[in-house]
C-alpha cells in the first residue's frame, strides 16, 4: 500500500475510532448508574464493537463485510479488550482515577494494537484490488449492511 493510502487509512481508522469511542462511552455512561462499572464497560464494549465492524469494513478499509470477517472481528478485539481491561483496572484500582473517566484513557492505550489487528483481519492478503473494485463487487453496487449477510452464506 502506498504511503498516502496508508495515511488515509490511518486517518479514517482514527475517525471511526473516535465515533466508536463516543458511542461506547455514551452507552457506558447510560449503563453505569444501573450496574457495576466493569459490567457496564463490558456491555458497552460489546455493543460498540458491532458498529465498529461495519464502520471499519465500509469506511476505514473499504472492503466487503462477510460472515467470516464478522465472526473473526471479535477475536481481533480480544487484544483490545485485554489492553483496555488491564488499563481500566490499573487506572481505577492503582492510580485512583474516577471510574467514569478511566475507560477513555484505557481506550487510548489500546489504539495501536486495535489498528494492526483489525487491518490484519479485515483486509485481504491477496493481490490488492482497487478500492472501486472492492466497493463495487456486486454488479456495481456497494453491499447493503443487511444484504451482506444473505450474500455471504
Buried (B, 14 or more C-beta within 10 A) or exposed (E): EEEEEEEBBEEBBEEBBEBBBEBBBEBBEEBBEEEEBBEBBBBBBBBBBEBBBBBBBBEBBBBBBBEEBBEBBBEBBEBBBEBBBEBBEBBBEEEEBEBBEBBBBBBEBBBEBBBEBBBEBBBEEEEEEEEEEBBEBEEEEBBEEEEBBEEBE
